[in-house]
């Protein structure tokens, strides 16, 4: 079983937060209801969904690392 690599996950989460923050800052400088404003709003929403997924996967990895690979069902154990 592979060990979870939280360093890589943490870097991915940090990068996603940076991108989201940049999009928020750029959106503040655009005209409300402009196409760019709506594009940035969509990007921010996508970053939020990606962050939710990454953090859920990270928590799942940490949980399985904590209980050990002996109790993990074969269908969810990483290859």
N, C-alpha and C positions, 0 to 999 in steps of 0.2 A: 504494500500500500504506500502511496506517495504521501509525504508529509505536506500539510498545508503551508503555502509560502505566503504568509501574511504580509511580508515586506513588499511583494509585488502587488498584492491586493491593496495595501495601504497607499502605494504610489499611484495606482489607478484611481482610487477614490480621491486622493488629493488632487490629481490632475483634473478629474471631472469637476471638483469643487472650484478649481481655478477657472476652468472654461465657463462654468455657470456664473461665477462672479463677474467675469469679463463681459458676458452677454448682458447681465443686469446693468452694468455700468454703461455699456453702449446703448442699451434700450432707453436709459434715462435721457440720453442726448439726442434721441430721435423724436420726430413729430408723432404724437399720438394718432393712432388709426392709419398710419402710413404703412405701405407694404413692408418696409424694413422693420417697423415696430412689431408687426404681426409675425414676421419671420423670426425675430429674436424671441418673441413670446413662445413660439413653437419650439425653438431650440432650448429655451429654459425649461419648458415642460419635459422635453426629451431627456435633458440632463437629470432632472429630478427622478424620472422613471429609471434611468440607468443607475443612478446612485442607490435607489431603493433595491434594485436587483443585486448590485455589487455588495451592498452591506448585508443583505439577506444571505447571499452565498458565503460571505466571509463569516457570518455568525454560524452558519451550518457547518462549515469547515472547522471552526473552533470547537463547536459542540462535539463533532465526531472525533476530533483530536483529543478532547477531554475524556470521552468515554472509552476511547481506544477502538481499534479496528476490529476487535473480536466480536463486538456487539452490533456492528453495522451490517444490515442486510445486504446481500450480494447485489441487489438491484440498485442500490444507492452508493455503493463503494466505488471510488474512482479506480480506473484501470491502471 
